[in-house]
Amino acid sequence: MVTVIEFDSSDVKAIDINGIAKELKRRLAAGGTVKDNVIEVQGDQRQRVKKLLVELGGV
């Protein structure tokens, strides 16, 4: 299972998607990758990702 976080293409230029992915992977102790405007995190991390994105600035 993979948790997918998709960003609006107009928002990707204004945010550090690679930095967000790195921080999510670190805090979740999970692997993952960035493809275009999508972050994929290994495992069913939906609830934890939601909480962390809010903590990271309401992305």
RAMO-V545009 format. One record per run of one state. SS is the DSSP state (a for helix, b for strand, c for the rest). FROM is the first residue (numbers start at 1). TO is the last residue. If there is no record, write none. Layout:
SS|FROM|TO, SS|FROM|TO
This chain:
c|1|1, b|2|6, c|7|8, a|9|12, c|13|16, a|17|28, c|29|31, b|32|35, c|36|37, b|38|42, c|43|45, a|46|55, c|56|59
